[in-house]
Amino acid sequence: MILETSVPTKFPYKQGYAFHSKFILPIIGKLFSKDKVAYNYLSDSANIFPFGEALNNILRKIGFIEVKHLPQTFGVATIYHASKK
């Protein structure tokens, strides 16, 4: 089982997530930690990390079976479940 951040793909969640992660989250991060860059990193890493079927394919390629993903909170996070042969 893996719990990983992901990026929503459906309207309006995709647009809301993009706005929140690019504008709101860095401001809140700077207020609390004085490090805006650290909070930019979180959204940037979520945007480039493979999610959904892309991560499922990677898991299958390295030998996992019964691979499935379950988006959570409108797609902001995803639970991946897989078994090893």
C-alpha positions in Angstrom: 0.0 0.0 0.0 1.2 3.5 -0.9 -0.3 6.8 0.0 1.0 9.5 -2.3 0.1 13.0 -3.3 -1.4 13.4 -6.7 -2.9 16.1 -8.9 -6.7 16.2 -9.5 -7.7 15.7 -13.1 -11.3 16.7 -13.1 -12.9 20.2 -13.3 -13.1 22.2 -11.1 -10.8 20.3 -8.6 -7.8 20.5 -11.0 -8.1 24.3 -11.3 -8.7 24.8 -7.6 -5.7 22.6 -6.7 -3.5 24.5 -9.2 -4.5 27.8 -7.7 -4.1 26.7 -4.2 -0.7 25.0 -4.7 0.8 27.9 -6.7 -0.5 30.8 -4.8 -2.1 30.0 -1.4 0.2 27.3 -0.1 3.4 29.3 -0.7 2.0 32.3 1.2 0.9 30.2 4.1 4.3 28.4 4.1 6.2 31.7 4.2 4.0 32.9 7.1 4.7 29.9 9.2 8.2 28.7 8.2 9.7 31.8 6.5 10.6 29.4 3.6 8.4 29.9 0.6 10.6 27.6 -1.5 9.9 24.6 0.6 6.2 24.9 0.0 6.7 25.4 -3.7 8.7 22.2 -3.7 5.7 20.2 -2.4 3.4 21.2 -5.3 6.2 20.9 -7.9 7.0 17.4 -6.8 3.4 16.4 -6.9 3.1 17.7 -10.4 6.0 15.7 -11.8 5.5 12.5 -9.8 3.7 9.8 -11.8 0.2 9.1 -10.5 -2.8 7.0 -11.4 -2.3 4.6 -14.2 1.2 5.8 -14.8 2.3 4.7 -11.3 0.3 1.5 -11.7 2.3 0.7 -14.9 5.6 1.2 -13.1 4.5 -1.1 -10.3 3.5 -3.8 -12.8 6.8 -3.4 -14.6 8.7 -4.2 -11.4 6.7 -7.3 -10.7 3.6 -6.3 -8.7 0.2 -7.8 -9.5 -3.4 -6.9 -8.7 -2.4 -3.2 -9.0 -5.1 -0.6 -8.4 -5.4 3.0 -7.4 -8.0 4.8 -5.3 -8.0 8.6 -5.6 -8.8 10.4 -2.3 -10.1 13.9 -1.5 -11.0 14.7 -5.1 -7.7 13.4 -6.4 -5.3 15.3 -4.1 -4.0 12.0 -2.8 -4.1 8.5 -4.1 -3.9 5.1 -2.3 -2.2 2.4 -4.4 -2.7 -1.2 -3.6 -0.6 -4.0 -5.2 0.7 -7.5 -4.4 4.0 -9.1 -5.2 4.0 -12.5 -7.0 
